[in-house]
Amino acid sequence: MIWNEKNETMPREELEVVQLARLQAQVERVYATVPYYREKMDAAGVAPGDIKTLQDIKHLPFTTKDDLRRNYPFGLFTVPLDRIVRIHASSGTTGQPTVVGYTRRDIKMWAEMMARSLAAAGVTQKDVVHNAYGYGLFTGGLGAHYGAEEMGCAVIPISGGNSKRQITLMRDFGSTVLLATPSYTLNLADTMAEMGVDPSELKLRVGIFGAEPWSEQMRTELESRLKIKAVDIYGLSEVLGPGVAVECIEEQRGLHIMEDHFLPEIVDRDTFEPLAPGEKGELVFTTLTKEAFPVIRYRTKDVCQLITKVCTCGRTFHRMPKVTGRTDDMLIIRGVNVFPSQIEEVLIGTEGVEPHYQLVVSREGSLDTIEAQVEVSEEFFSDEVRVLEGLTRKLQGNIKDLLGISCKIKLVEPKTIQRSEGKAQRVIDKRNI
Ligand code: DLL
């Protein structure tokens, strides 16, 4: 089902007319209400009236996470706090959190984006939705919750953690849809196995996974272990939260971007010049309808490209492939760009290891080295040293074949890598210590 048929299937020419009008209004709004945007646009010599076509967006300055931090906490809000009904913040590992605010209308728009996303994943009002995204300052829990309620689903606001209880309730309540991060879902699948619960005892049929990169191999793993269809959902707090882009169940290939509300661009990672569809670079978003916290050309740091090929599902919104990683998670190992999700691909394809892993990056002299700490599966762990050595060599070989880098492998005992309850921490960077 298409939730908002009119907008989601709009002919591209019509869509572009809507986008331009909204872009112009949004730029005028931030110029008039937020000193940061006015100063930055003045310095760049561009005024709201200069935006005459969608391509003119390239004259506008970028916004970065640092800009948000410098205006902590509410400096980029366009409305006073009495018009704000919700505040979220991203924790981040370093520095100040980034704070975002929503008016009542923003929350309504967000609920629609999430309802559209659920519909794209094949969810209907009849579904029982087990929402294991974290509730709190993180946008995942509440963002998804409002969308599922908007659709009329029965929503279980379980949040993350306490996995055994999650399995019991999913079984007892007959949950049909699971919303969670892929790494936490893997954790749930392990817990189910430990409890001796067979997936056939559950009514789950679809999982909507996002908030962190996950590979195609992980999709196959989760689909086969839980007997579900796994759909990718993307979003970020600075732009909205979950519901910026989503895969359709028809294709499960590429995420449709809600282009009537968010204008995507791909820019070169070094020069920041706009790139053509199909070219890989950094994903940049401009919100078109946000009230409280619009962003202009926000640099997501996510590496991506745009797919303009028409989709069989009927939606006219362009798609983006699965996000493999962020520029700041990208490791450059002896000149080769490596994303943790690529190591994941190798692990899932290798018998004897579990897809629970952490990468430790260190610096020896001027060279970065990488060690993958990988859990051996229960059956293999008791095996002789010779078998484990063989496994190590096999993993090293497969990583070398796929990525062209030498990666140290440290096999660790089952269940020793910290389990994720939300976003998994894949990289431990020792280079700055
Ligand atoms: O993670 C919002 C969200 C919640 C999306 C639930 C989907 C489901 P932030 O905490 O601000 O917001 O983190 C945003 O997470 O820039 C990406 O790097 C990454 N990310 C989000 N979704 C995906 C995805 C939420 N499907 C950052 N694939 C983004 C890969 C993703 N990375």
Residues whose N, C-alpha, C, O or C-beta is under 5 A from the ligand:
A	BS01	DLL	S90 T139 G140 F209 G210 A211 E212 P213 W214 D232 I233 Y234 G235 L236 S237 E238 G241 P242 T300 D302 V323 R326
